[in-house]
Structures are given as structure tokens and as C-alpha cells.
Amino acid sequence: MSALLLALLWGAAVVQTPEAAPVVVGSKPFGESYVLAEMFAQLLEARGIRVQRRLGLGATEIAFGALRSGAADVYPEYTGTGLLAILGERPAADPAEVYDRVSREFRRRWGMRWLPPLGFENTYAVAVRRGTADSLGLRTLSDLARVGARLRAGLTPDFIGRPDGLPGLQGAYGLRFAGVRALLPAVKYQALAAGEVDVIDGYSTDGFIARYDLVVLRDDRRFFPPYEAAALIGRRLAEHRPDAVAALTELGGRLDVETMRRLNRRLEVDGEPIPRVAREALVELGLLGGTIEPARSASRRQGVWQYMWEQRRTLASLTARHLLLVLISLGAAVAVAVPVGLGLERLPGGAEGVIRGAGVLQTLPGIALLAFMIPLLGIGVAPALVALFLYSLYPILRNTYSGVRDAAPEAVAAGRALGMTPRQILRWVRLPLAAPVIMAGIRTAAVINVGTATLAAFIGAGGLGDPIAAGLALSDSRMILSGALPAALLALLVDGVLGWCERWVRPGGG
Amino acid sequence: MHGHAPLARGDGRVLFLPMSQSRPAALEAVAVAKRFGPVTALDGVSLEIAAGECVALIGESGSGKTTLLRCFNRLTHPDQGQVLVGGADVARGDPVLLRRTIGYVPQEGGLLPHWRVLRNVALVPWLRGEPDGEAKASAALRLVGLEPEAFARRWPRDLSGGQRQRVAVARALALRPEVVLLDEPFGALDAITRADLQSTFLAVRRELGFTAVLVTHDIAEAFLLADRVAVLREGRLEQIDSPERLRTAPGTPYVAELLRRARVA
């Protein structure tokens, strides 16, 4: 059974990368990372190098894991993140010192290279509404520390946990808040603007800081370490693709903080498509030929339906990819969970333990499960299929076991009394009578699976999670809906088709 | 040739022989004991049932009557003692093959709900790989008063409770077994339907002459259908006798009281 699963995974992986290896460009799931990665990709393509995009990889863990395992070749990273989050070292204040340190350590440990910094820092910023800043006289983080106990903070989970985030800030400034809520980047700004929270963390290059007229508090004690952006490249690229390294090095020192903030605003506030923003940035820098179209449609004002219609080809292929992920993982789960569920009926003592084990898998957060699998399976389709497979096991296993166990006890007893063997009872009585219950479990698993498969985007497996992840990163609800609506329709469709099959397997002619 | 059959002798006189002397009993329990955890279900029960005889097992809930019945086709394995069918120890053979030779009628019919009537009745012929299973099943349906043309293609859920029990009886009889076990076969039916089925059962048994063991909580039914009635109490055999003898000579005060309350004495 596991051989079958591996064969399916292998098949899917081969479909994914049929030819000689292109340069795999990754990014983390936020606007700046997307646009920088897209610039890397277009620059490489302009220099005649084939590229595969794996944008929006979960977070630092997943993007870095992908680079280390060779599943990605390059992604934009920040020196401070490398020092603190990846190397787990203490912050240092001097940008050059940090860059030297991560360059040396990454090369020594993993054979990775930090290309020359792009030219801007994107460090953490702590921001408040202008009204809050004016009424409380806030200009610096030291000012905030005086009044923090009266304010509510909404911080990204990342920031709450990392040493250069909230814990460090509390140590450096003695900062305390009335309350701290974990908020995803996508809702943080709206929550602040709506007065749900008073203080948020952000990035110094955020396009939203201008849009919401926020005040960034000055880091007067130089607590936040330098976060210089640079292309981080993996061992394979560093050692075997000097052409790609040369192309990416062309960007070194070319992007200052104003340029980056402007690009982010075009993405996050104006809702311009990432490829266009990236292309025009490269043209302006003289790294790419071509012209800049003066007229830009105010694309964000477009309705969701019109947007989806324009994106229909992309959405269709994402939907197909999504369906493929669901069908393969669900098929494998059925192939495993139904026989195992039937087998469990023979060992009633151990059955509950096995089923609870599958239930525990179900409670693992999707992203966590995906992160665990990167060292084993890299990124892309394989870990996504395994995760979806694992999530599908429980409902099928549970329903198969209880369906078969509870199927028509009088009929089972009579069959036994008239000389049916246990195997015959299973085959001719329990299984056909349990079929509708098993089918219901498969339907449950399928609907869960369609929803969970949107997480596959975070490990570069594609599917309808791509526009959802990008939309969340860019606070673009239209983009989110363009992935979420087809996913919901797909769930209904899969459930409907399986419902039709259920009638077909129902014993006794319905 | 069965039961207390009249045997013609050379001199023209007819002699009634007790079966135990002519050939081995069709069914025999020898000092059978069975415990379920702390509960003693059977506590050394011995009894012989002659070929062609119908014995009813009666007693209160927990008296061990169903457990005893289930020992005969090895649905229950006794802890001690011996159970013989046709003189052979059931513990020696394959229980599955044994069960395919013994008819069985459970209380709630136990028809397979996803099989049509004819397929249900043809279950045992199919299990034994007999040819003409459907023909035999049709004949069995006729035997219990159900026209195959009208009933063969129907689903169990479309039948009345009485019809379902008739199908269950037909299923037990499809291969004309020598022994049929019935576990409260008519207990869940209303009085009129029950009376119909009881007379069908009597007629079928008269025609086929099989050996029957019948568990029932209805003492009147036991007296109507059985040649002998065995009264069980707390896993022990209190008395086994013909209805007439039980009525006229109850062996213990318990039996006398049981019959008095059932208003059959």
C-alpha cells in the first residue's frame, strides 16, 4: 500500500519537473518577497536562464527549508532574519558585521551564499495611528514604553515569538502592553485602523504605513538589528550556475528604501499585478529592455467577477492542479484507510488506539505538518500529497471501522449461525451494509481535503491556495476570493459526485 | 423414519421403541457447563434428543436456554462437557461446516437486508456450493406458504414481520437439514400471526420430520409445538418431559409454579 502511495507521489513529482532542472525561485508569502522574487525570476529569464517559480512558501522555516533541501535555489532573505531566526545568534547593531557573519556561517554550514545586499533595509517597525501618536506624544519606542500599559497590541505571531521581536523589545525598553493579540499581516492594518488594537508591528518598507497614515516609532535604543535584503542562494546554484549568480548579482545595491516602499505601495495599496510591478522596476533600473506603459487600469476597483474572468486561464489550471492534489491524496487515503478499517474490525482491542492516532494527525496544524515534512520530502507536490493523505485518513478510517462494526448485527449473527465464515460475513454482509457509512467518511475527507489543499500553496505545490496566499499577503480580497470561490465550488462538486457514487454503492437497490 | 416411529415387525405386531435404544440420539448434551465471566450460564446439563423429535427449551431469562441451543451448532463453546450431533462430537469438526448442515431461525429473522428474498433463502445452498440453489430456495418458500412468484424478488424490508419470519424458516429449511434450531422464532410477532406461523411450523415438521430444538419464553407455544419440554433454571435442567407428564407430574415445586402461572397446568 505504501508502495502504491510512493508511486503516486513519484508520478506527481515527475509531472512537476519533467525536464532538466531550471532555477527554482522561491519567496515568502508577503508582498515584498513576492515582488523581489519575481524580479529575480524575470532578470534570470532575460539572461536566458530557465526559471521555475515557487512563490509564497509558508514562512522562514519553509522557505529556508526548501533552500537547504535543494527544492528551491534562491529566495529573497534578510540578513537579520538569517542571523537571529536561522542561526539563532544574538543581534548585532552594525549592518556590515551582520552581513559578514551570515555570509560566513551560511557558506560553512550549508554551502549557501548571500549575494550583495540589494540596497535597502526592511527592519521591524512599531506603528501607531497618527491620532494615538499625537494625543500621547509618541515619537520613539521609549515614549511608547511609558504608556504601553494602556494600549492594546496586535502583533504577528512571528513577532510575538522571536527574540528580536516582542520578548527582546520588552527587555530593551521595558515595554508592557494592556493586551497582546496575535494577528496575521493581512488583518493587522485594518484592525489598527478600526481601533481594535492601538499598536502593531510592521516593516519599514510597508506600503500600508503611508496608506493608513501611521506613525512609525523611532528605535531610539537601536534595538532592532539590521535587516538588509539580499538574494540567498542554495548550494547547487552557488556551485554550478555562475551564469545565474552573475545575473542576480546585477541587482546588488540597486534598490533603495524609497524605491522599495514605492513598489510595495503599488502592490499592496494600488493592487497592481506582481509581474508588472517587477518588470517595470527592472526596466527603470535599466536591467531590462522595454518600455513602461503609462496608462494603468485601476485594477483594484475591478469587481471580483471581472477579475476572475480575466484570470480564467490561470484559475482553470490552478483548479485542475488543486483537483489533482485532492484526487491523488484522497485515492491513496481510501486505498489505505478502508482496508485498515476493515482489518481493525478483527482486533477490537487495538482499533480505538489506531483510530485515535489518526485523529491526532488530524489535529496537527496544516502548516506545522508541512514544515515537519520539508526535511524528508522537500517542497512542492510530494509533501503536499503526503499531508493531504494524512488528513484524509481519519474520517475514512473512523467510518469504515464503525460502519463495519455496527452493520446490521442481526444479519451478521444469522450469517454466522448459518455457516458463513468471518471472511464471507465481511465480504457479503458487513462491507455492503457499511458501504454508505464508508462513503460518507470519504465525502467528509474529500471536503476537508479540498479545503486543506489550499495550504499546499505555502510549500509551492500550487493549486487554488496560490491566489489565496498571495491575496492574503497583499491584502487583496478580490485575489483571495478568486482562489476561495473556486475552492468552495470544487468542494461542492466533489461532494456532489461522491454523493452520486454513494447512491450507486448503497446495498439493496436504494 | 423418525421419532417414536411405529416399527413393523415380522410377526405383524407393531412395536414402539424408544429412540435411544434403536440408534444414537440426533442431539446430545453431556454435562455441559458454560460460564460467561462471573455468570454461570450452564451448570452441567445433560439431555438427549431423538431423531425427528421436537424439544422446547423454556425457562426465565438467564436460565441458559439460549446458551444450550447455541452449543448445538457451536455458536457457543462449552467450558466442560460434550455436545454430540448425530453421534459426533461437535468440538472435533469445523464449526462452519457444522453450521451449514443445521437449520437456524433467529428471533428477528436476521435476513440480510441487502439481498432479495430468494437470495436470502438460497444462502446455505450457495455456501455449500449446491447446484440448483434457487430451485431449492423456491421449493422452501412454497413449503412455508410463500409463493415464489410473488416473493422471490422482494426486499426483506418490504415484507411484514410474519412474512419475514416465514422467509427465515424457509432459509433454514432450504437444504432439508436433519436438525433445525429455533431461537424464539415467533416471539416478536402479534398473537394472530404467531398462531399462523405455529401451524405452518407444525405442518412443515410433519412433512419433513426434522429434529428441532426450540427456545421459547411462551410456555403455551412450547406445549403446542414440542414433543418434550425441557425446563431450565439457573443453568440446570429442572425437568424434561412430554407436555402431558409435565402437566400431570411436575417434578419440582418450581415447575409446578411455572406452569400454574402460565395457565397451562
Interface residues (C-beta under 8 A of the other chain):
Chain A: A408 E410 A411 A413 A414 G415 R416 A417 L418 G419 M420 T421 Q424 W428 V429 P432 L433 P507 G508 G509
Chain B: N73 L75 V96 L97 L98 R99 R100 T101 Y104 P106 E108 G109 G110 L111 L112 P113 H114 W115 L123 V124 L127 R128 W155 R157 A168 R171 A172 L181
